[in-house]
């Protein structure tokens, strides 16, 4: 478990415990989830703070010229959005399947169950300058979705089709995707994007 890619976020509702913590890291370039909880809230907060302290030390070494003020936001991050959507496969002829989605910075991950250890798949969401965009709705020929509030994500390589249960969910997801796409990519994000393009 490399501290470089380690993250921790409180997830009481998702885990079903008021002292629940989700820890994530990269394993073989895929996100690995570990869900932990403790009966004593102080214990889980101490673990959360220990992870942040280790990340802070790592970041001070990795970025020696950066100020503490610049490093603090990088210690841990909350997910931009989570929730259920339906998705179809790359041929867009398969039926839509309900999946749990997590938007973690530029990684859109989907899971069969919210507490799965590994995502069933991940989609890199780049910037508009690199030909990424989000569209409301689905192509007219789309079939097999139970939910009617569609979203199309366009990447340089393909289109990803999703459907939301409600119009409010659709609007929230579109707003989240637009925020990510409107943000210029950082140099290290180009390396992540390249990995996604060459993933087997």
N, C-alpha and C positions, 0 to 999 in steps of 0.2 A: 504494500500500500504506500504509494509515493505521496508525500506531503504536498507536492506541487499541485496535484489534482484533487486533493481532499476537500470535502465540503461537509458542513453539518448544518441542519436546519430543524427547528422544532416542528413537530408534526403530530400534535395531540389528537386531532380529529381523525386523521388518516390512520393512525396506529390504534386508536381507540383507548388511549391512556393519557391522562393529563400531563404525564411526564415523558412523553414520547419524543424521540430524536431520530432523524433520518441522517445517516452518514453515507456519502457517496464518494467514489473514487473511480479512476479509469483502470480497467483490467483488460489487457489486449485491445486497447483502444475502444472498449465498450464500457458504458457506465454500469457500475456495480452498486447496488443498494444494500445497506444493512440497516435494519430497524431495531432500535433498542429502547428500553424504558426501565425505570426504576421506581420503586414505591416512594422513595424519598426525592422530592423535587430538587433539593439542594444538590444531591449526588449527580443528577443528570445535567444540571446547570454547571457544576464543576467540570464534568466531562466536556461539555460544549466549550467552556472557557479554556480548557487545556488544549483542545484542538485549535482554537483561535490563537492561543499563545504560540503553539508550535508553528502555525502558518505565519504568524508575525515574524518569528525568528527566521524562518525560511525566506520570506520576502525581503527582510533586511539584508540577507546575504546575497540573494538573487538580484536585487536592485539597490546597490550600495548608495547611489546618489539620490534615491527617492526619500522624501520626507515622511515622517510617521503619518501625517495627515493624508498623504496620497496612498499609503499602504492600508490604512484602517478599512476602507471600503472593500478591499480585496480579501479580507480575512475569512469571510463567509458570505454566502448570498442566499436570498430566498428565491424560490421559483417565481418566474414572471406570471405563470398561470398553470393551473392543473384542472382536470375534469374529463368527463367522458365525451367522446365524439365517435362517429362511425368513420371507417376508412375502407378504401378499396385498394386492390393491388396495382402493380405497374401497368398491366394491360388494360385496366379500367373496365374489364368485362366480368371480373369476379364480383360476387355479392359483397355488400358492405358488411363489415364486422364492427361491433362495438368494442372500443378499446379505451383504456385510461391513458390520457396524454399529460405529459409534463414538459413545460417550456423552461429550460434551464439555459439562460443566456442565449446562445445561438443554436443550441441542440433541442430539437423537438423529439422527444422520446415517446414511444407508445408501448403499453403493457397490456397483457390480458387481464391482470388483476393489479390494483394499486400497490400491493405489497410484494410484487414479484422482485426477485433479486436482480434480474437482468431485463432490459427492454427487449421486446420482440423486434424492434427496429428503431433507427434514429435517422432524423432528417436534419441536415445542416441548413440553416436559414441565413443567407448572406445579406448583402445590401443592395439597394436599388441600382447603385452604380455598377454592380456586377450582374445585372439582369434578373434579380429576384423580385417578385411582386406577389401581392395577395389580391384575389378577386372575390367579390361577393357572388355566390351562386356556383352552380355546376354546369359543365357543358350540356347542351340540349339533349345529346344522345345518352346521357347517363341513366343507368337503370340499377335497381337493386338496393337503393337506400331507403330505409324506413323513416328516417328523420328528414325533414324537408328544407332545413336551413343550411344550404351548402356554402362551402369555402373551397376555393382553388388556390393552391400555392404553386407559383410558377418558378422553377429553378432553371439554370442554363441547360440541365440535362433532361428534365421531365416535369410533368405536372402531377401534383399530389391532390387528391380529392377527398374532402372531409364533409361530414354532415353533422349538424348540431340539433339537439332536441328542441331548443327554443330559440326564438329570435334574439333574446337577451344574451344567451350563450354565444350565438354567432357573432354578435356585435362585440362582445368582450374578447373573443379569440381574434377577430379581425383587427381590433385596436391593438392587441398585444403584438400580433405579427407585424403590423404597420410600424410600431415603435422600433422593433428590431431591425426591420428592413430599411428604415430611414436613417439608422445610425451607421456612419462609415465604418468599414472593417479595419481592425487593427492588424499590424503585421503578423502577429502570432495566430490570428484567426484565419489568415490565408493558408497556413500550414494545416489547420484543422479541416478547412474546406478541401484541401488537396487529399487528405486522408479519406474523406467521405467519397470523393470521386474515384478513388482507387481501391475502395473496399470490395472484397470479393463477393 
